[in-house]
């Protein structure tokens, strides 16, 4: 009996601490203290809305800290670990999400895709991040097809940048095709820039 209680004690303590941590993290988020929020060690385990929420708040804070560090006057060395933290935390938030939360899953996956792009562009494993961008975009497509198009095109363009074989021309053509039509308002600038870059690279395939 005592041995069973001893084994369960860490789980009991974690369950008691999670609500307090959630309230603390909510307070940090409301105050805009993203630096402290990004340092939180999320203690919850398993699936649950509260656990997913804590991981999401940490992911958003890490993403913000990475973007702040990557901005002019910031520290690019600090940006890379922050973006890696955002990817890990969005992964954890998605894993902890209870079944049936399709809208929440789409929001979390959109944040994950942005974090993957930022990690790739700031010292991440670019080939691996390009592949994940394409896979995660496919998972997002049923809920948000135009956002999925942008991130799949991002991954395919990234593939083409690292691939100097004739296959790169097919990746560029696919990226340009995905970026046709009207973009979501929040992605309009990045969409136009990516489409322009892909078309410029594609010009070398037509020479």
N, C-alpha and C positions, 0 to 999 in steps of 0.2 A: 504494500500500500504506500509506504513512505517513498519507495523507489519510484513508483508511478507518479507520485506528486512531484518528486524532484525533477523527473523528466518533463513534466508538464509546466513547471514553473516559468521557464523562459517564454512560453506561449501565453501564459496568463499575464505576465508582466508586460509583454508586447501589446496585448489586447487592451490593457489598462492605459498604456502610454499613448496609444494611437490617437484617441480623441483629443488629448491635450496637445499633441503635436499638430494635429489638424487645425485646432484653434490658433495656435501660435503661428503656423504658416499662413493662415488666412489673414492674421493681423499684419504680418510682414508684407504680404501681398498688397493689402489695403494701403499701407504706408509707403509703398513703392520701394521698400528696402530689398531690392533684388539681389544685391551682393550677399546679404545674410541668408536670404531664402535659397540661393544657389548652393550654400554650404550645408544645408540641412541634410542629415543622414536619415532618409525615410525608413522608418522602422517597421512598417506594416508588411505582412506577407499574405499571399493568397489573393483571391478575387474579392472585389468589393468596391462599391462606389466611392467610399471615403479614401480607400487606399489608392485607387486610380486618380482621384482628385489631388492627393498629395504629390504623387509622381508628376502629374501634369503641371502643378504649380512650380515644382522644382525645374521641370523641363523648360517652361516658359522663362523662368528666371535665368537659367543657364544660357538660353538662346539670347536673351536681352543683354546679358553680360558679354557674351561673345560678340554681338553686334556693336556694343559700345567699345570694346577693345579693338575691333577691326576698323572703326571709324577713323578719319584723319585725326592725328594727334594721340591715338590710342596705342596699344601694345599688341602687335600681331602674335607675339609669343604667348600672350595670355588668351588670345582668341581661340586658338586650336583646342585646348583642353575644355574650354567652355562649350564649344560646339559639340565635342565628343560627349560631354555630360548631358547636353540636350538630347542627343540621339539615344543614349542609354535610358534616360528618364522617360522619354516618349515611348520607347519600347516597353518599359516597365508599366507605364500607364495603360497601354493597349492590352498588355497581358493581364492586368488586374481588372479590366473592365468587365462588369457582369454581362452575361449574354442578353441580347435584345437591345443593346444600346447602339443602334446603327448610327444615329445622329452624332452621338459622342465619339464613336469610332471614326467617323469621317473627319471630325474636327481634329482629333488626335493624330490621325494619319497625315492630315495636311500640315500640322506642325512638325511631324517627323520628316516629311519630305523637305520642308524648308531647312530643317536642321541638317539633313544629309547633304543638301546642296552647299550649305555654308561650310560644313566640315570638309567636304571635298575641295572647296575653293580656298581653304585655309590650312593646308597641311595634312589633310586626311589621306587615306588610301584611295586615290582617285579611281582606279579601275573597279575596285570593290564597291565604292560608293555609287558609281555609275550604274552598276548592275542592280544595286538595291533601289536606286531611284526608279528604274524601269519596273521592277517587281512591285514596289509599293504603289506606284502610279496605277498599275493594273488592278490592284486591290481597291483603290479609291474610285476607279472609273464608274462603277454603278451609281455611286452617290454624288459624285462631282466630276462629270466627264471633262469639262473644259480645264479645270485645275489639273486633272490627271494628264490631259494632253500636254500641258506646259511642262510638267515634271518628267514625263516620258521623253519629250523632246530634249529636255535638259540632259537626261542620261544618254540619249542617243548622240547628241552633239558632243558630249564628253567622250564617248566611245570613239567617235571619228577623230577627235583631236589626238588621241593616243595611238590610233591605228592608221598607218601610212599605206596600207594595202588597198587594192581596188575595192574591198568591201566597205571602206569608209564612205564611198559615194552613195551606197544604198542607205547607210545610216543618216547621212545628211539629207537625202531625199525624203526619208521618213520623218525627220525632224521638221523640215519645211512644211510637209503636208499636215502634220499635227498642228502647226501654228497658223493654219489658214483660218479665216473667219474672224469673228469678234472676240477679243479676250475678255476675261473677267476684269472689272474695273481696277481691282487691287493689284492685278498683275500686268496692267497695260504697258507700263514702261519697261519692265523686265522682259515681257513678251516681245515687244518691238525690238529690243536690243538683241535678244536671242535669235529672233527670226532674221534680222539683218546680218548677224555674224554667221549663221548657218548658210544663208544664201551667198555670202561672200566666199565662204569656204567651198560651197558647191560649184562656184564658178570654175575652180580648178579641175573639176570632173568633166566639164564641158569643153575644155580647151582641146 
